[in-house]
Structure formats: C-alpha cells, structure tokens
Amino acid sequence: MDIGTDKVSDEILNQIPHHQVNIIDPDQVYTSGEWQKDAKKQIKEIQSR
C-alpha cells in the first residue's frame, strides 16, 4: 500500500529502523489481533537488546 498511505521511502527505511513495515501483502488477511501479537513480539525483541 505504497500509494495513498504516505509510506516512508526505501532510503529512509534503510537509514532508520522501522518495524511492522512490508510484512503482509495487500491481498492477505491480517487482523488487528495478529498485528498486536506481532507488535508485542517485536517490542520484546527490541527491549532485549
């Protein structure tokens, strides 16, 4: 969903860490519950650094 979402450019994505970006194709179902579960995993991983 690059168009209409003001998605961060690849250049900036390579310079500054972003999470939960480009993880699901637009034609896939991804619920808010799945997003929450994945976000919590990512947060724990970041905090363990």
PDB file of N, CA, C and O in Angstrom:
ATOM      1  N   MET A   1       0.836  -1.182   0.000  1.00  0.00           N
ATOM      2  CA  MET A   1       0.000   0.000   0.000  1.00  0.00           C
ATOM      3  C   MET A   1       0.880   1.243   0.000  1.00  0.00           C
ATOM      4  O   MET A   1       0.742   2.131   0.842  1.00  0.00           O
ATOM      5  N   ASP A   2       1.767   1.277  -0.948  1.00  0.00           N
ATOM      6  CA  ASP A   2       2.695   2.405  -1.035  1.00  0.00           C
ATOM      7  C   ASP A   2       1.975   3.708  -1.385  1.00  0.00           C
ATOM      8  O   ASP A   2       2.318   4.774  -0.873  1.00  0.00           O
ATOM      9  N   ILE A   3       0.982   3.611  -2.254  1.00  0.00           N
ATOM     10  CA  ILE A   3       0.272   4.807  -2.710  1.00  0.00           C
ATOM     11  C   ILE A   3      -0.895   5.082  -1.766  1.00  0.00           C
ATOM     12  O   ILE A   3      -1.645   4.171  -1.416  1.00  0.00           O
ATOM     13  N   GLY A   4      -1.044   6.327  -1.361  1.00  0.00           N
ATOM     14  CA  GLY A   4      -2.166   6.719  -0.520  1.00  0.00           C
ATOM     15  C   GLY A   4      -1.942   6.536   0.968  1.00  0.00           C
ATOM     16  O   GLY A   4      -2.828   6.840   1.766  1.00  0.00           O
ATOM     17  N   THR A   5      -0.775   6.046   1.357  1.00  0.00           N
ATOM     18  CA  THR A   5      -0.513   5.844   2.782  1.00  0.00           C
ATOM     19  C   THR A   5       0.651   6.687   3.287  1.00  0.00           C
ATOM     20  O   THR A   5       0.967   6.661   4.476  1.00  0.00           O
ATOM     21  N   ASP A   6       1.286   7.429   2.395  1.00  0.00           N
ATOM     22  CA  ASP A   6       2.458   8.229   2.749  1.00  0.00           C
ATOM     23  C   ASP A   6       3.536   7.357   3.380  1.00  0.00           C
ATOM     24  O   ASP A   6       4.168   7.734   4.367  1.00  0.00           O
ATOM     25  N   LYS A   7       3.728   6.190   2.789  1.00  0.00           N
ATOM     26  CA  LYS A   7       4.721   5.232   3.280  1.00  0.00           C
ATOM     27  C   LYS A   7       6.125   5.829   3.202  1.00  0.00           C
ATOM     28  O   LYS A   7       6.454   6.553   2.263  1.00  0.00           O
ATOM     29  N   VAL A   8       6.920   5.522   4.172  1.00  0.00           N
ATOM     30  CA  VAL A   8       8.302   6.001   4.240  1.00  0.00           C
ATOM     31  C   VAL A   8       9.081   5.435   3.051  1.00  0.00           C
ATOM     32  O   VAL A   8       8.880   4.285   2.659  1.00  0.00           O
ATOM     33  N   SER A   9       9.965   6.247   2.485  1.00  0.00           N
ATOM     34  CA  SER A   9      10.749   5.820   1.323  1.00  0.00           C
ATOM     35  C   SER A   9      11.757   4.740   1.709  1.00  0.00           C
ATOM     36  O   SER A   9      12.127   4.610   2.876  1.00  0.00           O
ATOM     37  N   ASP A  10      12.194   3.968   0.717  1.00  0.00           N
ATOM     38  CA  ASP A  10      13.210   2.939   0.958  1.00  0.00           C
ATOM     39  C   ASP A  10      14.492   3.555   1.503  1.00  0.00           C
ATOM     40  O   ASP A  10      15.170   2.950   2.334  1.00  0.00           O
ATOM     41  N   GLU A  11      14.823   4.750   1.039  1.00  0.00           N
ATOM     42  CA  GLU A  11      16.032   5.427   1.514  1.00  0.00           C
ATOM     43  C   GLU A  11      15.962   5.651   3.029  1.00  0.00           C
ATOM     44  O   GLU A  11      16.922   5.371   3.747  1.00  0.00           O
ATOM     45  N   ILE A  12      14.848   6.146   3.499  1.00  0.00           N
ATOM     46  CA  ILE A  12      14.693   6.385   4.938  1.00  0.00           C
ATOM     47  C   ILE A  12      14.592   5.068   5.694  1.00  0.00           C
ATOM     48  O   ILE A  12      15.138   4.944   6.791  1.00  0.00           O
ATOM     49  N   LEU A  13      13.897   4.076   5.120  1.00  0.00           N
ATOM     50  CA  LEU A  13      13.807   2.766   5.770  1.00  0.00           C
ATOM     51  C   LEU A  13      15.189   2.165   5.984  1.00  0.00           C
ATOM     52  O   LEU A  13      15.413   1.461   6.969  1.00  0.00           O
ATOM     53  N   ASN A  14      16.118   2.436   5.070  1.00  0.00           N
ATOM     54  CA  ASN A  14      17.476   1.912   5.196  1.00  0.00           C
ATOM     55  C   ASN A  14      18.312   2.690   6.207  1.00  0.00           C
ATOM     56  O   ASN A  14      19.302   2.169   6.720  1.00  0.00           O
ATOM     57  N   GLN A  15      17.927   3.929   6.499  1.00  0.00           N
ATOM     58  CA  GLN A  15      18.688   4.766   7.424  1.00  0.00           C
ATOM     59  C   GLN A  15      18.201   4.657   8.869  1.00  0.00           C
ATOM     60  O   GLN A  15      18.993   4.724   9.809  1.00  0.00           O
ATOM     61  N   ILE A  16      16.900   4.489   9.031  1.00  0.00           N
ATOM     62  CA  ILE A  16      16.284   4.498  10.359  1.00  0.00           C
ATOM     63  C   ILE A  16      15.456   3.229  10.519  1.00  0.00           C
ATOM     64  O   ILE A  16      14.618   2.934   9.666  1.00  0.00           O
ATOM     65  N   PRO A  17      15.670   2.475  11.588  1.00  0.00           N
ATOM     66  CA  PRO A  17      14.894   1.242  11.765  1.00  0.00           C
ATOM     67  C   PRO A  17      13.391   1.514  11.868  1.00  0.00           C
ATOM     68  O   PRO A  17      12.952   2.377  12.628  1.00  0.00           O
ATOM     69  N   HIS A  18      12.630   0.773  11.103  1.00  0.00           N
ATOM     70  CA  HIS A  18      11.169   0.798  11.165  1.00  0.00           C
ATOM     71  C   HIS A  18      10.710  -0.639  11.351  1.00  0.00           C
ATOM     72  O   HIS A  18      11.355  -1.568  10.865  1.00  0.00           O
ATOM     73  N   HIS A  19       9.617  -0.821  12.041  1.00  0.00           N
ATOM     74  CA  HIS A  19       9.111  -2.161  12.316  1.00  0.00           C
ATOM     75  C   HIS A  19       7.677  -2.267  11.818  1.00  0.00           C
ATOM     76  O   HIS A  19       6.964  -1.268  11.721  1.00  0.00           O
ATOM     77  N   GLN A  20       7.266  -3.489  11.503  1.00  0.00           N
ATOM     78  CA  GLN A  20       5.912  -3.762  11.037  1.00  0.00           C
ATOM     79  C   GLN A  20       5.635  -3.082   9.685  1.00  0.00           C
ATOM     80  O   GLN A  20       4.494  -2.714   9.405  1.00  0.00           O
ATOM     81  N   VAL A  21       6.648  -2.916   8.862  1.00  0.00           N
ATOM     82  CA  VAL A  21       6.500  -2.328   7.529  1.00  0.00           C
ATOM     83  C   VAL A  21       6.808  -3.407   6.505  1.00  0.00           C
ATOM     84  O   VAL A  21       7.801  -4.124   6.632  1.00  0.00           O
ATOM     85  N   ASN A  22       5.968  -3.524   5.497  1.00  0.00           N
ATOM     86  CA  ASN A  22       6.143  -4.505   4.414  1.00  0.00           C
ATOM     87  C   ASN A  22       6.121  -5.947   4.917  1.00  0.00           C
ATOM     88  O   ASN A  22       6.877  -6.786   4.427  1.00  0.00           O
ATOM     89  N   ILE A  23       5.270  -6.237   5.878  1.00  0.00           N
ATOM     90  CA  ILE A  23       5.241  -7.597   6.415  1.00  0.00           C
ATOM     91  C   ILE A  23       4.107  -8.437   5.842  1.00  0.00           C
ATOM     92  O   ILE A  23       4.152  -9.665   5.918  1.00  0.00           O
ATOM     93  N   ILE A  24       3.089  -7.794   5.268  1.00  0.00           N
ATOM     94  CA  ILE A  24       1.926  -8.503   4.736  1.00  0.00           C
ATOM     95  C   ILE A  24       1.588  -7.939   3.360  1.00  0.00           C
ATOM     96  O   ILE A  24       1.611  -6.725   3.154  1.00  0.00           O
ATOM     97  N   ASP A  25       1.277  -8.822   2.428  1.00  0.00           N
ATOM     98  CA  ASP A  25       0.823  -8.386   1.107  1.00  0.00           C
ATOM     99  C   ASP A  25      -0.602  -7.848   1.213  1.00  0.00           C
ATOM    100  O   ASP A  25      -1.380  -8.320   2.042  1.00  0.00           O
ATOM    101  N   PRO A  26      -0.952  -6.862   0.377  1.00  0.00           N
ATOM    102  CA  PRO A  26      -2.292  -6.261   0.456  1.00  0.00           C
ATOM    103  C   PRO A  26      -3.439  -7.252   0.270  1.00  0.00           C
ATOM    104  O   PRO A  26      -4.549  -7.001   0.741  1.00  0.00           O
ATOM    105  N   ASP A  27      -3.193  -8.361  -0.400  1.00  0.00           N
ATOM    106  CA  ASP A  27      -4.274  -9.325  -0.629  1.00  0.00           C
ATOM    107  C   ASP A  27      -4.414 -10.338   0.509  1.00  0.00           C
ATOM    108  O   ASP A  27      -5.277 -11.214   0.445  1.00  0.00           O
ATOM    109  N   GLN A  28      -3.588 -10.233   1.538  1.00  0.00           N
ATOM    110  CA  GLN A  28      -3.652 -11.151   2.673  1.00  0.00           C
ATOM    111  C   GLN A  28      -4.515 -10.568   3.791  1.00  0.00           C
ATOM    112  O   GLN A  28      -4.555  -9.355   3.994  1.00  0.00           O
ATOM    113  N   VAL A  29      -5.200 -11.449   4.508  1.00  0.00           N
ATOM    114  CA  VAL A  29      -5.960 -11.036   5.685  1.00  0.00           C
ATOM    115  C   VAL A  29      -4.988 -10.927   6.858  1.00  0.00           C
ATOM    116  O   VAL A  29      -4.197 -11.836   7.111  1.00  0.00           O
ATOM    117  N   TYR A  30      -5.057  -9.815   7.561  1.00  0.00           N
ATOM    118  CA  TYR A  30      -4.189  -9.574   8.718  1.00  0.00           C
ATOM    119  C   TYR A  30      -5.007  -8.780   9.724  1.00  0.00           C
ATOM    120  O   TYR A  30      -5.253  -7.589   9.532  1.00  0.00           O
ATOM    121  N   THR A  31      -5.418  -9.428  10.774  1.00  0.00           N
ATOM    122  CA  THR A  31      -6.316  -8.798  11.735  1.00  0.00           C
ATOM    123  C   THR A  31      -5.564  -7.900  12.714  1.00  0.00           C
ATOM    124  O   THR A  31      -4.341  -7.961  12.834  1.00  0.00           O
ATOM    125  N   SER A  32      -6.325  -7.076  13.400  1.00  0.00           N
ATOM    126  CA  SER A  32      -5.707  -6.222  14.419  1.00  0.00           C
ATOM    127  C   SER A  32      -5.123  -7.069  15.551  1.00  0.00           C
ATOM    128  O   SER A  32      -4.120  -6.691  16.156  1.00  0.00           O
ATOM    129  N   GLY A  33      -5.741  -8.198  15.832  1.00  0.00           N
ATOM    130  CA  GLY A  33      -5.204  -9.109  16.848  1.00  0.00           C
ATOM    131  C   GLY A  33      -3.871  -9.697  16.436  1.00  0.00           C
ATOM    132  O   GLY A  33      -2.962  -9.820  17.256  1.00  0.00           O
ATOM    133  N   GLU A  34      -3.748 -10.063  15.159  1.00  0.00           N
ATOM    134  CA  GLU A  34      -2.468 -10.579  14.651  1.00  0.00           C
ATOM    135  C   GLU A  34      -1.411  -9.488  14.706  1.00  0.00           C
ATOM    136  O   GLU A  34      -0.267  -9.741  15.082  1.00  0.00           O
ATOM    137  N   TRP A  35      -1.801  -8.266  14.328  1.00  0.00           N
ATOM    138  CA  TRP A  35      -0.863  -7.148  14.369  1.00  0.00           C
ATOM    139  C   TRP A  35      -0.391  -6.927  15.807  1.00  0.00           C
ATOM    140  O   TRP A  35       0.798  -6.719  16.051  1.00  0.00           O
ATOM    141  N   GLN A  36      -1.325  -6.975  16.755  1.00  0.00           N
ATOM    142  CA  GLN A  36      -0.966  -6.771  18.159  1.00  0.00           C
ATOM    143  C   GLN A  36       0.012  -7.839  18.632  1.00  0.00           C
ATOM    144  O   GLN A  36       0.996  -7.524  19.301  1.00  0.00           O
ATOM    145  N   LYS A  37      -0.251  -9.095  18.293  1.00  0.00           N
ATOM    146  CA  LYS A  37       0.636 -10.195  18.689  1.00  0.00           C
ATOM    147  C   LYS A  37       2.032  -9.984  18.106  1.00  0.00           C
ATOM    148  O   LYS A  37       3.032 -10.140  18.808  1.00  0.00           O
ATOM    149  N   ASP A  38       2.099  -9.629  16.823  1.00  0.00           N
ATOM    150  CA  ASP A  38       3.391  -9.405  16.178  1.00  0.00           C
ATOM    151  C   ASP A  38       4.105  -8.189  16.768  1.00  0.00           C
ATOM    152  O   ASP A  38       5.323  -8.208  16.945  1.00  0.00           O
ATOM    153  N   ALA A  39       3.353  -7.140  17.070  1.00  0.00           N
ATOM    154  CA  ALA A  39       3.951  -5.938  17.655  1.00  0.00           C
ATOM    155  C   ALA A  39       4.534  -6.238  19.034  1.00  0.00           C
ATOM    156  O   ALA A  39       5.622  -5.768  19.365  1.00  0.00           O
ATOM    157  N   LYS A  40       3.816  -7.016  19.833  1.00  0.00           N
ATOM    158  CA  LYS A  40       4.328  -7.368  21.163  1.00  0.00           C
ATOM    159  C   LYS A  40       5.620  -8.169  21.068  1.00  0.00           C
ATOM    160  O   LYS A  40       6.545  -7.953  21.851  1.00  0.00           O
ATOM    161  N   LYS A  41       5.689  -9.092  20.111  1.00  0.00           N
ATOM    162  CA  LYS A  41       6.928  -9.858  19.900  1.00  0.00           C
ATOM    163  C   LYS A  41       8.071  -8.920  19.538  1.00  0.00           C
ATOM    164  O   LYS A  41       9.177  -9.041  20.064  1.00  0.00           O
ATOM    165  N   GLN A  42       7.791  -7.983  18.633  1.00  0.00           N
ATOM    166  CA  GLN A  42       8.823  -7.047  18.183  1.00  0.00           C
ATOM    167  C   GLN A  42       9.289  -6.171  19.337  1.00  0.00           C
ATOM    168  O   GLN A  42      10.486  -5.916  19.475  1.00  0.00           O
ATOM    169  N   ILE A  43       8.365  -5.709  20.161  1.00  0.00           N
ATOM    170  CA  ILE A  43       8.720  -4.871  21.312  1.00  0.00           C
ATOM    171  C   ILE A  43       9.617  -5.637  22.278  1.00  0.00           C
ATOM    172  O   ILE A  43      10.615  -5.097  22.754  1.00  0.00           O
ATOM    173  N   LYS A  44       9.274  -6.881  22.569  1.00  0.00           N
ATOM    174  CA  LYS A  44      10.111  -7.693  23.464  1.00  0.00           C
ATOM    175  C   LYS A  44      11.506  -7.876  22.885  1.00  0.00           C
ATOM    176  O   LYS A  44      12.499  -7.799  23.609  1.00  0.00           O
ATOM    177  N   GLU A  45      11.580  -8.116  21.585  1.00  0.00           N
ATOM    178  CA  GLU A  45      12.884  -8.301  20.936  1.00  0.00           C
ATOM    179  C   GLU A  45      13.713  -7.025  21.040  1.00  0.00           C
ATOM    180  O   GLU A  45      14.908  -7.085  21.328  1.00  0.00           O
ATOM    181  N   ILE A  46      13.094  -5.883  20.810  1.00  0.00           N
ATOM    182  CA  ILE A  46      13.800  -4.604  20.883  1.00  0.00           C
ATOM    183  C   ILE A  46      14.272  -4.339  22.315  1.00  0.00           C
ATOM    184  O   ILE A  46      15.401  -3.895  22.525  1.00  0.00           O
ATOM    185  N   GLN A  47      13.420  -4.608  23.286  1.00  0.00           N
ATOM    186  CA  GLN A  47      13.781  -4.362  24.686  1.00  0.00           C
ATOM    187  C   GLN A  47      14.895  -5.279  25.174  1.00  0.00           C
ATOM    188  O   GLN A  47      15.607  -4.935  26.118  1.00  0.00           O
ATOM    189  N   SER A  48      15.053  -6.429  24.552  1.00  0.00           N
ATOM    190  CA  SER A  48      16.091  -7.370  24.984  1.00  0.00           C
ATOM    191  C   SER A  48      17.477  -7.011  24.448  1.00  0.00           C
ATOM    192  O   SER A  48      18.461  -7.650  24.820  1.00  0.00           O
ATOM    193  N   ARG A  49      17.569  -6.025  23.602  1.00  0.00           N
ATOM    194  CA  ARG A  49      18.869  -5.636  23.032  1.00  0.00           C
ATOM    195  C   ARG A  49      19.733  -4.942  24.052  1.00  0.00           C
ATOM    196  O   ARG A  49      20.858  -4.548  23.742  1.00  0.00           O
TER     197      ARG A  49
END
